Amino acid sequence: MRAMTRAMLGVAALAALTLPAAAQEWPAKQVNLIVPFSAGGTTDLFGRLLAQHMQKNFGQPFIVENRAGAGGNLGAAAVAKAAPDGYTLMFATTGPIATSKLLYKSLPYDPEKDLAPVVLMAKAPLIVAAHPAFPVKDLKELIAYAKANPGKVNAGTPGNGSLGQLASELLQQHTGTKMTHVPYRGSAPVMTDLIGGQINVAFDFMPTYIPLVSDGKVRPLAITSSARMPGLPDVMTVQEAGFPSFEATGWFAIVAPAGTPADAIAKINAIANAWLNSPKGKAQLELFAMQTAGGTPDDLKAYIKLELEKWAPIIKAAKIEM
């Protein structure tokens, strides 16, 4: 009996040592938040704000790691292949989470299968802007001019496969017009050539154009979101111009490797939604000229599906390939 008692006590002691480690609640250590773009950009700055908020609420370090390259696909591939334990997350945009699948011949990961949706954070509209000397004052006049001069409107975007190009192609398909695409490497050269009159119009993310509009260096023609934006309240949306189903917005979301524990995903989702609904979160997003999103992981999954369904025929018809 004494031997049996000693054996049972030994088992109990071993269980006392091993069970707490196995039952540790997430997060029990540092969490890496991969941003698949260079430091200093909008995604990076937004990601760092998010990491600070998560770290404050969870009491563990949330470290932003920039892994740029291939339009965000290198960082996304690293996340897709990471251990699904909740300690590797990704904060990214439309491309690496969704449309890269449609644009690239081959990817080292499948966004739909290898990435688990966590939460949709925000949407960012694009602006359709023109050089002040270009003879159109709004989107309706641009459409009329493009119809009268097929192929003669030079439309600049931040690059092949960028959301700017996709938005311009979507507009052309909606309106039956044809413009000449002029791809650049990023927004800065687009703005430079638009100001200089080398291109007629630009399709690009709105925030960096607000100062140019205020200074009279460019003329805003339309916003691609479903509602007007506080930064440019007098600028009509494409929907208001007569195309009620039109929307082309970039978006930002948190995803994780497929198979990440549901408990970790639920906790991140809850804290993210609380921040988005707080006065501080709303104010910070307004500084980025973004619209608050939020919702459940299933909401993000459904949204990604709709985005793929919307952009697939546009990309195919325009023969956009990376």
Secondary structure, DSSP 8 states (H G I E B T S, - for coil): -HHHHHHHHHHHHHHHHHHHHHT--S-SS-EEEEE-S-TTSHHHHHHHHHHHHHHHHHSS-EEEEE---GGGHHHHHHHHTS-SSSSEEEEEEHIIIIIHHHH-S--SS-HHHHEEEEEEEEEEEEEEEE-TTSS-SSHHHHHHHHHHSTT-SEEEESSTTSHHHHHHHHHHHHHT---EEEE-SSHHHHHHHHHHTSSSEEEEESGGGHHHHHTTSSEEEEE-SSS--TTSTTS-BTTTTT-TT---EEEEEEEEETT--HHHHHHHHHHHHHHHTSHHHHHHHHHTT-EE----HHHHHHHHHHHHHHHHHHHHHHT---
